[in-house]
Every structure is written in C-alpha cells, then in structure tokens.
Amino acid sequence: MSKALDGVRILDFTHVQSGPTCTQLLGWFGADVIKVERPGVGDITRGQLRDIPKVDSLYFTMLNHNKRSITLDTKNPKGKDVLEGLIKACDVLVENFGPGVLDRMGFSWTKIQALNPRLIVASIKGFGPGPYEDCKVYENVAQCAGGAASTTGFEEGPPVVTGAQIGDSGSGLHLALGIVTALFQRTSTGRGQRVSVSMQDGVLNLCRVKLRDQQRMAHGPMKEYPQFGEGKPFGEAVPRAGNASGGGQPGWILKCKGYEHDHNAYIYFITQAPVWTKICDVIDKPEWKTDPNFATPEARLDKLTFIFDTIEGWTKTKTKFEVMAICNPLDIPCGPILSMKELAEEPALRATGTVVEVDHPERGAYLTVGNPIKMSDSKTEVTRSPLLGEHTDEILSDVLKYDAKEIAAIHDSGALAPPLRQAAE
Ligand code: CAO
C-alpha cells in the first residue's frame, strides 16, 4: 500500500521534542525523513533520561521513529557543501533551533530560496515577533507563557503545568499541518514558503476556551466555575477551575472504590442535562428529578459542589470500571482516570496500533505511542529510531549521488565525524 507522503523528502534539522514530533508524524505518513545530527553528539535527547547506559534513551527513541540519521558538521566547509546538496534534494526543511541559529550557520531564508525555491522551510520558535522573540524556550515555559498554567490547578493553589506536552508536541502538530498545507499550495504555485509556529501561539490556540471565558467575565460571573457556587468573588482574569469541565455541561473528578490506596481510582463524571433524570435514578435521588432546586441546569449551577459530593457518595461504592459499566449504557458521559500502566496494558490500544511494541538493536523491545491519526489508505508502520549517523553513507550515495571516492573525501574532511579528541572522550 502506498503512503500519503510517499516521494516527499524532509531535511530534518529538529532536536529535543517539539520539532521531532512533527517530523515523526511526516515519517509515519510516508515521507523520507533525513535527520541531520551533530557528529559525535547527535540530538541531545539521545543521552538524556537514560534508563540503560550508553543506549539511546526512550526520550529519543519515542520521538524519532521512521527517520534516517546522517551526522554532519554544518560549520565545516565540506559539511556546508553537503547541506547545500540536501537543501536542493529535499522538499521541506524543518528546524527548531534557537532564534537566529540557521542564519548564523549561513543559511538565511534568502540563501535557501536561491538554492531551492520550491523548498518549504518550517520552524518552531518559543515566541513569535515581539518582546520575547530571542528567548530559548522549553515545554513548561510555553505552557506558562501561552495561558495554560494560569488556568490549570485549583484556585487556592499555584499555577500548574500539565503532563500533556501541549507546548512541544502541540507545536509539532501545528507545524505538521502547516507543512502539508504548504505542500498542497505548492502544487499550484510551484513555490516553497516559510511556515512558522511559535510555542506560545500553539498553547494559546489550545487554550482558546479560556480566552472565551476572559471575555464572558465582563458580563457577570461564570456560573459553571466552582467559585460561583462557593460564593467566592472572581478577580480580573480567568481563574483556575480545578476539575470543572470548561464546557457547557458541568463535570468533576470523583473518588471511586479503592481511592484510599490507589491514586488513580477516580472517574470524571459529567452531569449532562439530557441525562439528568437517569443520574438521579442511578445515585438514588429520584426526588431531584422534580425538585425545582435541582430539576433544571440553571437551578443546579450554584450547587454543583454539593451535587458532585452527593454523586461521589455513590461512585465511592463502585470501582471506576463499575461506574463506567453502569453509566455508559445510560449515556451518562464519564471517563475513568487511567494510569500509564493501565494504558500500556490496554489490549484495545495495542489492536489499533496506538500503543506499539518496537524492537531496537541496542535496547531490545520497548513500547511507544504509534500514530494517533488513522487513515484508511495510508497505514502507519512504526519503525525504530536510527542510531547516530546510521545512514550517513547511504544518504550521501542515494540522495546526493556521491561516489565512493567523494564519500571518502568528505569523511577525510572531518565533516561527518567529531574531532578526534572529542571522539575519544
Ligand atoms: N553542526 C554544527 N553545529 C550545529 C549542528 C550541526 N549539525 N546542529 C546544531 N548546531 C549548533 C547550532 O549552529 C548552534 O550554534 P550557535 O549557537 O553557535 O549558532 C548550537 O548548535 C545550538 O543550537 P540551539 O540554540 O538550537 O540549541 P540549545 O541547546 O542551545 O537550545 C533549545 C535548545 C530547545 C532551547 C533551542 O533550540 C530553542 O529555543 N528552540 C526553539 C524552541 C523549541 O523548539 N523548544 C522546544 C524544545 S523541546 O522542549
């Protein structure tokens, strides 16, 4: 079966997490992803959070499937020649260097366009133009600067970052969409273009509902926030809302049987208006169906904490899976709090390829998250991440058409390997 991006060649200058998530997606869709890494060092994540000595970390392997690796010192004159060749041979260059790095390397947009006017140059930076444009940024900086942290956590506590990597992987997803859109536009214009995503913008896009709420506050208190029912005043900015749903149907996380010793024995429970009467029956509160204090969504808004405490009295008598088994047939929306252990062991996720076991020559088998985007005519096979420089000669020969003598000359120039002193360390 063919793949959606067969024939598309990506010059992958990404590192750490945000950029690699983007190019990994493109690889899953069939693009030939050529990851350029610094000789002897490679992507810094190869050596970060290592669980096995001298073996590429899971941090690296889980972000760099379906890629080839070439080592290249892009500050070496011969290395620059090779890079120029790759720029001419590729459709897209993806990078998430610190601000100004590509220019300092000698590859400005003007120079790249002169080399290959069809090339799409896709970049992730921490911030767009403005006061912080020169800043280096990591995940949690973006979560804080993009509005996620100020709106996450409980009102009485400090801002909280989330484990979902919305700054890094979220920006990677945004960039991947920009790239395929630019590839599509190129089919009619014949031209490449620059695609830029700032991590702050990407996080703010994902926090769009909170900017919605910021504006709603001008017209009275937001009644679905816990502060309203608890009689606490709202300040000038959108408050942290604990586990409130954020949408039009109130929800909260409730304890289930076993919560005293299992930190994940909880369920998210939504009191969706159309199923209110069923909820009343399930929790044995049939009188709430007709009591004017509880019968309508508007009447319930100032009592949400009491209502969820009452529902929790019922959920605490059941496991999270028993609550699911009772509520799902009644169309009551709820979701168990699933631990990473439970997700790793979930057979349905294995069956769909969302959780995949991959074999690696140095670390052996490990689990990863496969492609979450399923396409009927472009199936994803997850292949292991490359070893550092594993495909250097193959790329010089297949993509750049160098012969053995030319490849040997490039090796001799030191453009592909670290200086001897560094290699010995
Ligand atoms: N050959 C020679 N030099 C190379 C090279 C190669 N193959 N690859 C990279 N380099 C050099 C660069 O030229 C640069 O050198 P100069 O600073 O002298 O120009 C140097 O490596 C460092 O690049 P960097 O600034 O990108 O890396 P860093 O480790 O200092 O910063 C990060 C890392 C992530 C903070 C920064 O890249 C950044 O802000 N990126 C944009 C935002 C982003 O994606 N953040 C998410 C990271 S995941 O949490």
Boltz pocket constraint, residues with backbone or C-beta under 6 A from the ligand:
constraints:
  - pocket:
      binder: B
      contacts: [[A, 15], [A, 16], [A, 17], [A, 18], [A, 19], [A, 36], [A, 37], [A, 38], [A, 39], [A, 72], [A, 73], [A, 74], [A, 75], [A, 96], [A, 97], [A, 98], [A, 99], [A, 100], [A, 101], [A, 104], [A, 105], [A, 124], [A, 125], [A, 126], [A, 135], [A, 136], [A, 137], [A, 138], [A, 139], [A, 168]]
      max_distance: 6.0
